[in-house]
């Protein structure tokens, strides 16, 4: 079977230019294991993001059906840098009618905490098969571990709900719930794992001191 294709556009995580945090190690790992092929581009501005999205949606990249948006986030918004952000509605308009069969993953804090109406409108406008991501702030290492499985399933699963099937398993559901993972499908159906248990206050404080997306 041909390996699934992933297109990733990554925002600028850090103010300090010496910082080297990136999702590239995760993509490299999956490619070296023979699980995916990938294209990775960096974007620091709205225009750069839209340029690469336009290129990705050309017919020649149709086999890269997974779009991975790796950047900071807020509900309904992608944050490319500390001062440059893009509303999901603007991304939807840019992609309008060009995402048939594509699966979009927002590897960003809290973006999927947008309202159901906002997310369903995004799917209606773009024509994408699904969007998924997180409803809360997530730790870098924990989300990276999650992505090694999620990207593989999104890229290679034959059915659009393949990621849901994997993430509702007894093995992965606790982490999916802890990260606030959520999926919305083009038919309007939504899925998320059962609510995660509360963490002790001390552990919660330690998490807050980590590096969120």
N, C-alpha and C positions, 0 to 999 in steps of 0.2 A: 504494500500500500504506500502511495506517495505521502510524504510527511506534510502535515498541514502548514499553511503559511500564516505568519503573524506580522502585521505592520505595527510598529511601535513609534509613537512620537512622544518624546520625553521633555518635560519642562526643566527649568533650572532650579534645582532644589535649594541651593546654598548661596548666601551672600558672599562667603569667603571663596575666592577662586581656587584656593588650594584644596578645598574639599573635593572628594572623588566619588561620593555616593552616586550610584546609578543602578538601573535595572538591567544593565548589560550583562553582569555575571549570571543572572537568572536565564536570560535568553541564550547566552553562550552554553550554559550547562545543558539546556534542553536540546540545543542543536548538536552538541557533542554526543549526546545520548541517542541521537537519531530520531528525536521526537518531533521537532519542528524545523522549519526554515524561517528566517526572519529578515526584515528590513527595519533598521533603527535610525531615526533622525532626531536631532535636538531642535527645540524651538523655544525662543525667549520672548517672542512677540506674537501678537494676534495674526499679523500678516504671514509670519513664518509658519505658524500652525496651519492656517488656511491654505498656504502654498502646498505643504506636504499632504494635507488631506485631499486637495484637488488631484495631486499626482497619484496618490494611492487609489483613488476611485476611477482611474483610467482602466479600460478593459484589460490592458496588458498585466495588471496586478490583481485580476479577479481571483486568482488562486490564493491570494493572501486575504482570506475572508475574515480574519480576526483583526479588529482594530483595538490596539492597546494604548490608552492614553495615560501616561505615567507622569503625574505632576501633583502638586498640592491642590487641595480642593475645599470647597464649601458647598452647602446645599445649593444645587442648581448652577454651580459656577466652577470652572476650571481656572486654577491660578498658575500661570506660567512663570512668574517671578513675584517678588514682594509687591510690585506696583503694576503689573500687567495681568489682567484676568479676562476671561471670556465667559459670557452667559451660555448655558446649555441651549437656550432658544436660538442664539446666534449660530452656534455650531450646527444645529438642526437645519437652519435656513441654508447654510453653506452646503450641506450634504443633501438637500431636498431631492427626493426621488431617485437617488443614486446608490442606495445601500441595500438593494434587494439581496437577501441571503446572507448579509454580513452580520457578524456577531461583535458587539461593541462592549469592551471592558474598560471601565474607568477605575484605574488603580490609584485612587485619590481619596483622601479623607472626606467623608460626609457627603459626597456629591449625590449619592442615591438617597439621601434624606429629603430630596425634593418631593413635592406632592405627587400622588398617583396621576393626577390630571396632567402635570408638567411632563412626566416621563412617558405617558401614553401619547401625548401630543408629539413628543420627540420621535417616537416610533412611527406615528402616522405620517409625519412630514418626511422622514428619511427613508422609510421603507425597510429599515433594518429588521432582522429576525428577532433580535433581543438586545437588551442592554443589561449590564450587571455591574456591581461595584459595592461600595461600603456605605453604611449609614452613620458611621461614627469615625472618630480619629483612630488610626491604626498604627501600631508599632512597625518600624521598618523591617526588622528581621522576621517577625511573625507573618507579616503580609507577604514577604518574599518566599517564605516556606509554602504558604498557601498558593502562591502564583505558580510554583513549579508544577503543581497538579492541575490547577485551574486552566492555565494556558494550553497544556497538553490536551485536556478534555475539550476545550472550546475549539481548538484547531483540528482535532482528529475525530471527535464524536460525530457519528452520522446523523443523529437526531439533535434537534435544537435544544432539547431539554437534557442533554447528556451531562452538562455541568451540574444541574439540579440533582440528577440521579446519583452522581458521585458524592455531592456535598451533603445530601441528606442521609448518607450512610452513617452507621454508628461510629465509624472511625473518624470521619471528617466533620460531621454535624456540630460537635462542640466548638471546634475552631471557627467554623463558618458563623456560628451564632455569636461567638465572642467578638468577631471582627465586624458584626453587623452586616453580613453579606446579604445581598438581595438581587433577584432577577425579575425583570419585567419582559413579557413576550409581546410580539406583534398582535396576537389575538386578544390582548388585554389582561391575560392571566398574570398574576404576580406570585412569587414564592420567596419565602425566607425561612430559615430553620427556626425551631422553637427558641424562645427568648433565652439568652445566656444567664447563668446565675450571677448574682452580685458578687463582686470581689471585695475582700476586706479593705477597709479604708487605707491601711498602710500600703497594700499592694497597689491600689488605685493611684495613690500619690506617687509611687515609684514609676508606674507606667506613664504618668503625666510628665515626668522628668525625662522621658525618652525622646526619640526623634520621630514625630508623627509625619504622615504625609498630608 
